[in-house]
Amino acid sequence: MVPKDPVMLLSFVNLKLRDYYSSLADMCEDMDIDRKMIVEKLASIDYHYDEEKNQFV
């Protein structure tokens, strides 16, 4: 399950991106997660996806 708390979600997503997936799109597709929801929730705590780093910064 994906954490609902934005800070916990940040940690969860960055760990998955670092250890298992080459892109946010790959992770969302594989885990059947709404990419827009993740991007919006993490933007609410001022984190944005960096494609080059493959993480939210």
C-alpha positions in Angstrom: 0.0 0.0 0.0 1.1 3.5 -0.7 1.4 5.8 2.3 -1.1 8.6 2.6 1.1 11.0 4.6 3.1 13.2 2.1 6.4 12.8 4.0 6.1 9.1 4.2 5.1 9.0 0.6 8.2 10.9 -0.3 10.4 8.3 1.4 8.5 5.4 0.0 8.6 6.7 -3.6 12.2 7.7 -3.6 13.2 4.3 -2.2 11.3 2.5 -4.9 12.7 4.8 -7.6 16.3 4.3 -6.3 16.1 0.5 -5.8 13.6 -0.9 -8.3 12.5 1.5 -11.1 14.2 3.5 -13.8 11.5 6.1 -14.0 8.4 7.4 -12.2 6.2 6.2 -15.2 7.6 2.6 -14.8 6.9 2.6 -11.1 3.4 3.9 -11.5 2.5 1.5 -14.2 4.0 -1.5 -12.4 2.4 -0.7 -9.1 -0.9 0.5 -10.6 -0.5 3.9 -8.9 -2.0 7.2 -10.1 1.1 9.3 -11.2 -0.9 12.6 -10.9 -1.9 11.8 -7.3 1.8 11.2 -6.4 3.0 14.3 -8.2 0.3 16.5 -6.6 0.7 15.2 -3.1 4.5 15.6 -3.1 4.2 19.1 -4.7 2.1 20.0 -1.7 5.3 19.6 0.4 7.4 21.3 -2.3 9.0 18.2 -3.9 9.1 17.7 -7.6 10.2 14.8 -9.8 13.6 15.2 -11.3 13.9 12.9 -14.3 17.7 13.0 -14.5 18.1 12.0 -10.8 15.0 9.8 -10.9 13.8 11.0 -7.6 11.7 13.7 -6.0 13.8 16.7 -4.8 
